[in-house]
């Protein structure tokens, strides 16, 4: 291929990205929220998951140079997975259309995915999973994992991801984040009309902020004296979807601290 043909090829690809990106960039919000700054959430990763007849996209958190913590329900029927890190901008469709070489950030093949043995798809009990990467990530910031259950109502937590910006809308291409407030188990049960397990906690967004589809598996971060602590894995949304004033459920990190250590050594 000569230089002119190469130029035409890349011009065509640029045009394709522009066309599809315009369809994806409907809003710069999760549902409310703000765009993350570079290196604001260096542990955040996107996970592109290939299934038998479909694709899935979830969030996750680097807990070491080689391991990612995410939700087990993301990996149901998973055939293969790719982790994308070191980017505040991400295009899920590039993986689907085999244009992954244009993807911002670094891509890492997943060589092992391990869901908790007691994970229950129907109830989302024990909704945690670990991904082992083929090679270490280039840059990584230490993220503490909660090892005791100090979660109580009215705590502020930060949640980030590239999820949909609303019901029936597309994924965000920018890493977005919101601040949420933890609520009591009793209050959460009032919304869901069902039991909330001890290994789960709920949070609700402030004002118009909330979580949406595609943010699953992402971390809930609590800052103690300025230090980020991973306290939960995003597990479930209300059946009404991405509505405001609806709590979302997280699997408590501390309940699975020994399981994480036994598998990853972290």
N, C-alpha and C positions, 0 to 999 in steps of 0.2 A: 504494500500500500504506500503510495507516494505522499508527500507532505500535503498536497492539496486535498487528496481524498481523506487524510486524517483530520484535516481542519474541518471539512464538511461533516465528518462523522461526529466530531465533538460539538459543532454548532447545532446539529440535529438533536443531540442528547441534551444540550442546554435548553433548547426549545421545549423538548419533552418535559424536562424537570419544571420549567416555568409554567407550562400548561397544567400539569398535575398538581404542582405546589399551590397554585392559585385556588384549586378546588379544596385543598387540605387546610389552607390558612384562613378558615372562616372566622376564627376568633383567637386572641392571644391568651385565653384563659382556660383553666380546667373547667370549672363553672364558677366564675369569679377568679380571684387569685392574681398572681403576678408572674412575670417572666423571670427565670433565674439568671443570675449573673454567672459569668465564667468562674469555675472552681468554687461556686457557692455550695454545691452538693457533689463533691468529687467521688463519693461512693456510689452515686446513682448510675444504674445501667439500664439499657433497654434490652429486652430479650425477644428475639424473633423465633417463633416456634413453628416447625413444620409438622403437620399431622397427615393422616392418610388422605383425606379429601379436602383439607382446608389449612388455613394459617391462623396463628394466634399471636398476639403481642401483649407482653406483660412487662412490669417493672421489676427491679430487684436491687440489692445492695451488695457491693463488694465488702466482704468481711476479712479478706486477705488478698494477697496477690493472685491467688489461684481459685478462690471459692466465692460463690455468689449465693446469697440467701434470698429465697423468693417463696411464692405460694405453691402448694402441691396441686391445687386445682388447675393451675396454668399448664401443667405437664400431662394432663389426662390425654391419652392417645398420642403422646409426643413421639415423633420418629427421630427428629434432630433439632438442634437449637444453636443459635448464634447469639453471643452477647456483644453489645456495642457500648463502649465506655468512652470517657474523656470527651464528651460532647454535650453542649447545651442545645444542639439542634440535631434533629433526627427525622429521617423520612422512611416510615415503615414500608411504603410501597416500593422502594428501591429494591428491597430483598425479593419481593414478589415478582418483579419484572426483570430479575437477573441483572440489575444495575447496581449491585452492591459496591462495586469499585468506586462509585461516586458518593457513597455514604460518608458523611462527616464522622469524625471520631475513629476509634480503633475497633476492629472486629476480632472476636475470639471464638473459635470453635469450642463447643461444649463436648467433652469426651465422656462425661459421666453425669447423669441426672438421677438424684435419689430423693424420692418422696418418702415422707414418714410412713413407717409400716402400718400405723394405726389410722392413717388418713381415711376419712369416710366422705365419699363424694356427695352423698345425699344430705348430710348435715354440716359438711365442711369442718368437722372435728379434726384436730391435729393437722391443720392446713399449712404445712411448712415443707419446704424442699430445699435441697442444696444442689448447686451446679458446679462441677469441676471443669476448669478451663484447660485447653490444650497447652497453653503457655502463660507465663505470668504477665499481668498487666504492666504497662510501662510505668505508670504513676499511680500511687495509691496512698490515701490518707487513712490513718488508723481510725476505726470506728468501734467504740466500745459496745459490747453486747450486754444488755441488762441481765444480771444474774440473780436478782431478787424482785419480788412483786411489790413495787412501791407506787404503782399506779392508783390514783384516786381521782374523784370527780374534780373538775375545774382546773386541770392541768393543761397547759398549752403545748401542743405538739406540731411539728412541721411535717407536711406530706408533699412529696414531689412526684412528677411523672409526665408522660406524654399522652395521657388518656384522651378520650373524646371530650370535646368542649361542650357537649350537651346531648340530650336525647336525639338520635337520628342524625347526629353531626359526625364529622370526621375527626381523626386523631389530630392533636396539636403537633406541629413540627418543632415547636420550641419547648424546652423543659420548663414546666410551670410548677408553682408551689402555692400552697395555702397554709394558713395556720388554723388548727382545729382545737376544740376544747373537749376534753374527756368528760363523759357523763356516767352516772351510776348504772349498774347492771339493771336495777329496777326500772329506771327511765328508759333504757334501751329495750327492755322486754315489753314495755308499754307500746312502743312503735312496732315491734316485730311480732307481737302476740305469740311468742314462743320463748322457750328457755334459752338464755344466753349462758354458755358454758364458762366454767371457771378459768379456762385457758384463753378466754376471749375478752376484749374490752371494746367499748364503743366510743366514738368521737363524733362531734357535729361541727359543721362549719359555721363561721360567723357571717352574719348578713347574707350575701348572695353566694358565698363560697361553698363549694362541695366537691366531692370526688365523683369520677365518672368511669365508664367502661374503658379498660385499657390501662388503668392505673394499678390493677391487681398485682400483688406481689411486691409492690413498692414499700419502702420503709416508713414507719412512723418514728420521728426523731424527737427526743426530748433533750433540751439543753440544760445541763446541770453545771452551774458556774462557768458557762461558756463552752463546755465540752459536750459534743454530740453523743447521745446514747441511743442505740437502736432498741426500741421498746416493743415494736410490733410489726407484723407483716399484714398488709392490706388483704383482707379475705373476702368480704361480701358487701353488697350494696342493698338498699331497700328495693322491694319489688317495683316501686314506682319509678325506678331508674335514677337519673341524675338530678332529681329534684332538690331544691334547697330545703333546709330545715328537716332533713332526714338523716339519722345517724348511719354511720358505716362501721363495719366490724373489722377488728384486727386480731390476729393470733398473737398472743403474748410471747415475746422472745424468751423471757426468763423461764417459762415452762419447758422450753426445749433446749436450754443451755447445755445440759449434759449430752443430749443427742447430737447437737452441733459439734461439740468437742470430740465425741467418740468417733465421728465420721471424718471431720476435717482437721482435727488436732488444734483447732482455734479455741 
